[in-house]
Amino acid sequence: MNQLPRISSDLFSDILRQSEPPPLARLGYVGECTAGLRTAQLMSLYFDSYQRAIQNGLRGMFICDGEKLGGVIEGDHSAVNKVWAMIQHDERNHNIHLFEQNEISTLIYDGWTMHVKDSFILNLMYPQCNCPIRDTDNSTTEEVLGMMHSYATYLRQAN
């Protein structure tokens, strides 16, 4: 009788490890725009936010009113860290602070969303920016950034 070859436990472990999904991460941040950004520079900042998310397979949101900015990015752990490094080194913003950084098992965002000042200009300059874009102002930005921070605090306390 023919016997089936034995599979070593190391090989079996390697196969299981390869089938596991990559670790996921969520990161939330707030900061300020560099003073004196012109409209074209803001639009470029908005579009770069979109491009970084799409090119790296990330989900989440970006909000900016021309003075304050913030965002939540989630997805593959290495992609989140890569984009976070880009954000930290972007000269169009400063005083960037994390309010959330966690490994996660579930993504909560369906895609990428932006809440920005002068969204109609963004749509004119970058029609390829294919995600939900909503207009925002200073009071809306304060409210949304506050909600993001409160939600992160709630999650930390729940765990």
C-alpha positions as CSV (number, residue, x, y, z in Angstrom):
1,M,0.0,0.0,0.0
2,N,1.3,3.4,-0.9
3,Q,1.8,5.8,1.9
4,L,1.3,9.5,1.6
5,P,4.4,11.6,2.1
6,R,4.6,13.2,5.6
7,I,4.5,16.9,5.7
8,S,7.0,18.4,8.1
9,S,5.5,20.6,10.8
10,D,7.9,23.4,9.7
11,L,6.5,23.3,6.2
12,F,2.9,23.2,7.5
13,S,3.6,26.2,9.8
14,D,5.1,28.1,6.8
15,I,2.0,27.3,4.7
16,L,-0.3,28.6,7.5
17,R,1.8,31.7,8.0
18,Q,1.6,32.5,4.3
19,S,-2.2,32.2,4.2
20,E,-2.7,34.6,7.2
21,P,-3.7,38.1,6.1
22,P,-1.1,40.8,6.7
23,P,-1.3,42.6,10.0
24,L,-3.6,45.7,9.9
25,A,-3.0,49.0,11.6
26,R,-5.0,52.2,12.2
27,L,-3.4,55.6,12.9
28,G,-5.0,58.9,13.7
29,Y,-3.2,62.2,13.6
30,V,-3.8,66.0,13.9
31,G,-1.6,68.9,13.0
32,E,-1.4,72.3,11.4
33,C,-0.8,73.5,7.8
34,T,2.4,75.5,7.3
35,A,1.7,79.2,7.4
36,G,1.2,80.9,4.0
37,L,0.2,78.0,1.9
38,R,-1.3,79.2,-1.4
39,T,-4.4,77.7,-2.9
40,A,-2.4,75.6,-5.4
41,Q,-0.2,74.2,-2.5
42,L,-3.3,73.3,-0.5
43,M,-4.8,71.5,-3.5
44,S,-1.5,69.7,-4.0
45,L,-1.6,68.7,-0.3
46,Y,-5.1,67.4,-0.7
47,F,-4.4,65.5,-3.9
48,D,-1.2,63.9,-2.4
49,S,-3.3,62.7,0.6
50,Y,-5.6,61.0,-1.9
51,Q,-2.8,59.6,-4.0
52,R,-0.9,58.2,-1.0
53,A,-4.0,56.4,0.2
54,I,-5.0,54.9,-3.1
55,Q,-1.5,53.9,-4.1
56,N,-0.9,52.1,-0.8
57,G,-4.4,50.5,-0.6
58,L,-5.3,52.5,2.5
59,R,-8.7,53.5,3.8
60,G,-9.7,56.4,6.1
61,M,-10.2,60.1,5.9
62,F,-8.4,63.4,5.6
63,I,-9.6,66.7,6.8
64,C,-8.1,70.1,6.2
65,D,-9.4,73.7,6.4
66,G,-6.2,75.4,5.3
67,E,-5.0,75.9,8.9
68,K,-5.7,72.6,10.7
69,L,-5.5,69.1,9.4
70,G,-6.0,65.6,10.5
71,G,-6.7,62.1,9.4
72,V,-7.2,58.5,10.1
73,I,-5.4,55.9,7.9
74,E,-5.9,52.2,8.1
75,G,-4.8,49.2,6.2
76,D,-1.7,47.0,5.8
77,H,0.6,47.7,8.7
78,S,3.7,48.4,6.5
79,A,1.7,50.7,4.2
80,V,0.3,52.7,7.2
81,N,3.8,53.2,8.5
82,K,5.1,54.2,5.1
83,V,2.5,56.9,4.6
84,W,2.9,58.1,8.2
85,A,6.6,58.7,7.5
86,M,5.7,60.7,4.4
87,I,3.2,62.8,6.4
88,Q,5.8,63.5,9.1
89,H,8.3,64.7,6.5
90,D,5.9,66.8,4.4
91,E,6.9,70.4,4.6
92,R,3.4,71.6,4.1
93,N,2.4,70.6,7.6
94,H,3.9,70.8,11.1
95,N,3.1,70.1,14.8
96,I,1.8,66.7,13.7
97,H,0.7,64.5,16.7
98,L,-0.7,61.0,16.9
99,F,-3.8,60.4,18.8
100,E,-4.3,56.8,17.8
101,Q,-1.9,54.0,16.7
102,N,-3.2,50.5,17.0
103,E,-2.9,47.1,15.4
104,I,-6.4,46.1,14.3
105,S,-8.3,43.1,13.1
106,T,-11.1,44.9,11.2
107,L,-11.2,47.9,8.9
108,I,-13.9,50.4,9.8
109,Y,-13.7,52.7,6.7
110,D,-15.1,51.6,3.4
111,G,-12.6,53.7,1.3
112,W,-11.0,57.1,1.3
113,T,-12.9,60.3,2.1
114,M,-11.7,63.9,2.2
115,H,-13.2,66.9,3.9
116,V,-11.4,70.0,2.6
117,K,-11.6,73.7,2.1
118,D,-12.5,74.7,-1.5
119,S,-13.3,71.2,-2.6
120,F,-14.7,72.6,-5.9
121,I,-11.2,73.9,-6.8
122,L,-9.7,70.5,-6.0
123,N,-12.3,68.9,-8.4
124,L,-11.3,71.3,-11.1
125,M,-7.5,70.9,-10.7
126,Y,-7.5,67.2,-10.1
127,P,-10.5,65.6,-11.7
128,Q,-8.8,62.2,-11.3
129,C,-9.3,62.5,-7.6
130,N,-12.0,59.8,-7.5
131,C,-13.2,59.7,-3.9
132,P,-16.0,61.3,-1.8
133,I,-14.9,65.0,-1.2
134,R,-16.8,67.3,1.0
135,D,-16.3,71.0,1.7
136,T,-15.3,72.0,5.2
137,D,-14.7,75.2,7.1
138,N,-12.9,76.0,10.4
139,S,-15.9,75.2,12.7
140,T,-16.5,71.8,10.9
141,T,-12.8,70.9,11.1
142,E,-12.7,71.6,14.8
143,E,-15.8,69.5,15.4
144,V,-14.5,66.5,13.3
145,L,-11.0,66.6,14.7
146,G,-12.6,66.6,18.2
147,M,-14.8,63.7,17.4
148,M,-11.9,61.7,16.0
149,H,-9.9,62.3,19.1
150,S,-12.8,61.5,21.4
151,Y,-13.4,58.2,19.5
152,A,-9.8,57.2,19.8
153,T,-10.0,57.9,23.6
154,Y,-13.2,55.8,23.9
155,L,-11.5,52.9,22.0
156,R,-8.5,53.0,24.3
157,Q,-10.7,53.0,27.4
158,A,-12.9,50.1,26.0
159,N,-9.8,47.9,25.6
